[in-house]
């Protein structure tokens, strides 16, 4: 017997092999047991036996394809049943009372999406505003720093003014106390001045009386002197008329009862000297 091998090449062998490989992979993914290895075309030892033909590989491949077709049909039936169940579930969901809530949720979701779109379109503007706000914040911080420094300088000036005000208040209190003392002394001096003025008026009145008395005394003295001179002149004339007389002497003429000029004016002069010696009467 002549030994022959199964054809491993040919015009349709590569495509059939690829299809067989894909079928084996689908069976493996589906979890079904893989078929036994294809029998050798020539029997156990690869020799052409009785009843063997060169198409046994083709039969094996056809069997594999048929089995794969059955698996696909079963998978398709299961998929249809799952699809029908899913459609039933969708119908139940559509007819359920929660459909309104679901529609409200969908509508709210649409609104949220619109809001998100609007906000997303506003993001550049918001970023620009954020940059402007950062600049404004930086400027405000600079102004705040400057204002803090100015407030510190003003606080220092206020403290110095406060110290100055306290010093002025202390001086004012001292001046008020001194003024009160001066006012008290002024009242005392005013009382002394009033007393002195009263004394001066009294002494001035006394001095006026003394001066009037002096003037009256001087006038009386002058009149007395004039009268005396007239008497002396008359005596001289009578003596010239009677020279040598009759030997009898004429009785002396009595003096007028005038007050002594030397006594009373002396007392008044003492009072006048006492008044003149007082420097307050000048």
C-alpha positions as CSV (number, residue, x, y, z in Angstrom):
1,X,0.0,0.0,0.0
2,X,1.2,3.4,-0.8
3,X,1.3,5.9,2.0
4,X,-0.4,9.3,1.3
5,X,-1.0,12.4,3.6
6,X,-4.1,14.6,3.9
7,X,-3.9,17.6,1.8
8,X,-2.5,20.6,3.9
9,X,-2.6,23.1,1.1
10,X,-4.8,24.1,-1.7
11,X,-6.8,26.9,-3.0
12,X,-9.5,26.7,-0.3
13,X,-7.6,25.2,2.5
14,X,-6.4,28.4,4.2
15,X,-9.9,30.0,4.3
16,X,-11.4,26.8,5.7
17,X,-8.8,26.6,8.3
18,X,-9.4,30.2,9.4
19,X,-13.2,29.5,9.6
20,X,-12.5,26.4,11.7
21,X,-10.3,28.4,14.0
22,X,-12.9,31.0,14.5
23,X,-15.6,28.4,15.2
24,X,-13.3,26.8,17.9
25,X,-12.8,30.2,19.5
26,X,-16.6,30.9,19.6
27,X,-17.2,27.5,21.2
28,X,-14.5,28.2,23.7
29,X,-16.0,31.7,24.5
30,X,-19.5,30.1,24.8
31,X,-18.2,27.6,27.3
32,X,-19.1,24.6,25.3
33,X,-16.8,21.5,25.1
34,X,-14.6,21.5,22.1
35,X,-15.0,18.5,19.7
36,X,-12.4,15.9,19.5
37,X,-9.5,16.4,17.2
38,X,-10.2,15.7,13.6
39,X,-9.4,12.1,12.7
40,X,-6.4,11.6,10.5
41,X,-7.5,11.1,6.9
42,X,-5.5,7.9,6.8
43,X,-6.5,6.2,10.0
44,X,-4.4,5.8,13.1
45,X,-1.1,5.6,11.3
46,X,-2.0,8.0,8.5
47,X,-2.3,5.3,5.9
48,X,-5.2,5.1,3.6
49,X,-7.5,2.5,4.9
50,X,-10.6,0.8,3.6
51,X,-13.6,3.2,3.3
52,X,-11.4,6.3,4.0
53,X,-11.5,9.0,1.5
54,X,-9.7,12.3,1.0
55,X,-12.8,14.2,2.1
56,X,-12.9,13.2,5.7
57,X,-11.4,16.6,6.7
58,X,-14.2,18.3,4.8
59,X,-16.8,16.3,6.7
60,X,-15.2,17.2,10.0
61,X,-15.2,20.9,9.0
62,X,-18.9,20.7,8.0
63,X,-19.7,19.0,11.3
64,X,-17.9,21.8,13.1
65,X,-19.7,24.5,11.1
66,X,-23.1,22.8,11.8
67,X,-22.4,22.7,15.5
68,X,-21.4,26.4,15.4
69,X,-24.6,27.2,13.6
70,X,-26.6,25.5,16.3
71,X,-24.7,27.4,18.9
72,X,-25.4,30.7,17.1
73,X,-29.1,29.8,16.7
74,X,-29.3,29.1,20.4
75,X,-27.5,32.3,21.3
76,X,-29.8,34.2,18.9
77,X,-32.9,32.7,20.6
78,X,-31.6,33.6,24.0
79,X,-30.8,37.1,22.8
80,X,-34.3,37.4,21.4
81,X,-35.8,36.3,24.7
82,X,-33.6,38.8,26.6
83,X,-34.6,41.5,24.2
84,X,-38.3,40.7,24.6
85,X,-37.9,40.7,28.3
86,X,-36.1,44.1,28.1
87,X,-38.9,45.5,25.9
88,X,-41.4,44.2,28.4
89,X,-39.5,45.9,31.2
90,X,-39.4,49.2,29.2
91,X,-43.1,49.0,28.6
92,X,-43.7,48.3,32.3
93,X,-41.5,51.3,33.1
94,X,-43.3,53.5,30.7
95,X,-46.7,52.4,32.1
96,X,-45.6,52.6,35.7
97,X,-46.7,55.6,37.9
98,X,-43.0,56.5,38.4
99,X,-42.8,57.4,34.7
100,X,-43.8,61.0,35.6
101,X,-41.0,61.1,38.1
102,X,-38.6,59.7,35.5
103,X,-39.8,62.3,33.0
104,X,-39.3,65.0,35.6
105,X,-35.8,63.7,36.3
106,X,-35.1,63.7,32.6
107,X,-36.4,67.2,32.2
108,X,-34.4,68.3,35.2
109,X,-31.4,66.6,33.7
110,X,-32.0,68.5,30.5
111,X,-32.2,71.8,32.4
112,X,-29.1,70.9,34.3
113,X,-27.3,70.2,31.0
114,X,-28.5,73.6,29.6
115,X,-27.4,75.3,32.8
116,X,-24.1,73.5,32.5
117,X,-23.7,74.6,28.9
118,X,-24.6,78.2,29.9
119,X,-22.1,78.1,32.8
120,X,-19.5,76.6,30.6
121,X,-19.9,79.4,28.2
122,X,-19.7,81.9,31.1
123,X,-16.4,80.4,32.4
124,X,-14.1,82.6,30.3
125,X,-15.9,85.7,31.5
126,X,-15.9,84.5,35.0
127,X,-12.1,83.8,34.8
128,X,-11.6,87.4,33.5
129,X,-13.7,88.7,36.3
130,X,-11.7,86.6,38.8
131,X,-8.5,88.1,37.4
132,X,-10.0,91.6,37.7
133,X,-11.0,90.8,41.3
134,X,-7.5,89.6,42.1
135,X,-6.1,92.9,40.8
136,X,-8.7,94.8,42.7
137,X,-7.9,92.8,45.8
138,X,-4.2,93.5,45.4
139,X,-4.9,97.2,44.9
140,X,-7.2,97.2,48.0
141,X,-4.5,95.5,50.0
142,X,-2.0,98.1,48.9
143,X,-4.5,100.9,49.8
144,X,-5.1,99.2,53.2
145,X,-1.4,99.0,53.9
146,X,-1.0,102.7,53.0
147,X,-4.1,103.6,55.1
148,X,-2.6,101.5,58.0
149,X,0.6,103.4,57.8
150,X,-1.3,106.7,57.7
151,X,-3.4,105.6,60.6
152,X,-0.2,104.8,62.5
153,X,1.2,108.3,61.8
154,X,-2.1,109.9,62.8
155,X,-2.2,107.8,66.0
156,X,1.3,109.1,66.8
157,X,0.2,112.6,66.1
158,X,-2.9,112.1,68.2
159,X,-0.8,110.8,71.1
160,X,1.5,113.8,70.9
161,X,-1.5,116.1,70.8
162,X,-2.9,114.3,73.7
163,X,0.3,114.8,75.7
164,X,0.3,118.4,74.7
165,X,-3.3,118.8,75.7
166,X,-2.7,117.2,79.1
167,X,0.2,119.6,79.6
168,X,-2.0,122.6,78.6
169,X,-4.7,121.3,80.9
170,X,-2.2,121.1,83.7
171,X,-1.0,124.6,83.0
172,X,-4.6,125.8,82.7
173,X,-5.4,124.3,86.1
174,X,-2.3,126.0,87.6
175,X,-3.3,129.3,86.0
176,X,-6.8,128.9,87.3
177,X,-5.5,128.2,90.8
178,X,-3.1,131.2,90.5
179,X,-6.0,133.3,89.2
180,X,-8.1,132.2,92.2
181,X,-5.3,133.2,94.5
182,X,-4.9,136.5,92.7
183,X,-8.7,137.1,93.0
184,X,-8.6,136.3,96.7
185,X,-5.6,138.7,97.0
186,X,-7.4,141.2,94.9
187,X,-10.4,141.1,97.2
188,X,-8.0,141.6,100.2
189,X,-6.2,144.4,98.3
190,X,-9.6,145.9,97.3
191,X,-10.6,145.9,101.0
192,X,-7.3,147.5,101.9
193,X,-7.7,150.0,99.1
194,X,-11.2,150.8,100.3
195,X,-10.0,151.3,103.8
196,X,-7.2,153.5,102.6
197,X,-9.6,155.5,100.5
198,X,-11.9,155.9,103.5
199,X,-8.9,157.0,105.6
200,X,-7.7,159.3,102.9
201,X,-11.1,160.9,102.6
202,X,-11.3,161.3,106.3
203,X,-7.9,162.8,106.5
204,X,-8.6,164.9,103.5
205,X,-11.7,166.3,105.2
206,X,-9.5,166.9,108.3
207,X,-6.9,168.6,106.2
208,X,-9.5,170.8,104.5
209,X,-10.8,171.8,108.0
210,X,-7.3,172.6,109.1
211,X,-6.6,174.6,105.9
212,X,-9.9,176.5,106.4
213,X,-8.9,177.2,110.0
214,X,-5.5,178.2,108.9
215,X,-6.9,180.6,106.3
216,X,-9.3,182.0,108.9
217,X,-6.6,182.4,111.4
218,X,-4.3,184.1,108.8
219,X,-7.2,186.4,107.9
220,X,-7.8,187.3,111.5
221,X,-4.0,187.8,112.1
222,X,-3.8,190.0,109.1
223,X,-6.8,192.0,110.3
224,X,-5.3,192.3,113.7
225,X,-2.0,193.5,112.3
226,X,-3.8,196.0,110.2
227,X,-5.8,197.2,113.2
228,X,-2.6,197.4,115.3
229,X,-0.8,199.4,112.6
230,X,-3.7,201.8,112.5
231,X,-3.7,202.2,116.3
232,X,0.1,202.9,116.2
233,X,-0.4,205.5,113.6
234,X,-3.1,207.3,115.5
235,X,-1.0,207.3,118.7
236,X,1.9,208.8,116.8
237,X,-0.4,211.6,115.5
238,X,-1.7,212.4,119.0
239,X,1.8,212.5,120.4
240,X,2.8,215.0,117.7
241,X,-0.2,217.1,118.6
242,X,0.6,217.2,122.3
243,X,4.3,217.4,122.8
244,X,5.5,217.5,126.4
245,X,1.9,217.0,127.7
246,X,0.5,218.3,131.0
247,X,2.7,215.9,132.9
248,X,0.0,213.3,133.2
249,X,0.3,210.0,131.4
250,X,-2.5,208.6,129.3
251,X,-3.9,205.3,130.3
252,X,-2.7,202.5,127.9
253,X,-5.2,201.3,125.4
254,X,-6.6,197.8,126.1
255,X,-6.1,195.2,123.4
256,X,-9.0,193.7,121.7
257,X,-10.2,190.4,122.9
258,X,-8.7,188.5,119.9
259,X,-7.5,184.9,120.4
260,X,-3.8,184.4,120.6
261,X,-2.4,183.9,117.2
262,X,0.6,182.1,118.4
263,X,-1.3,179.4,120.4
264,X,-4.1,178.1,118.3
265,X,-2.2,178.3,115.0
266,X,0.6,176.4,116.7
267,X,-1.8,173.5,117.4
268,X,-3.3,173.7,114.0
269,X,0.2,174.0,112.5
270,X,1.2,170.8,114.4
271,X,-1.8,169.0,112.9
272,X,-1.0,170.5,109.5
273,X,2.6,169.3,109.8
274,X,1.4,165.8,110.8
275,X,-0.9,165.8,107.8
276,X,1.8,167.1,105.5
277,X,4.2,164.5,106.7
278,X,1.8,161.8,105.5
279,X,2.9,160.9,102.0
280,X,-0.6,159.7,101.1
281,X,-1.9,163.2,101.4
282,X,0.4,164.8,98.9
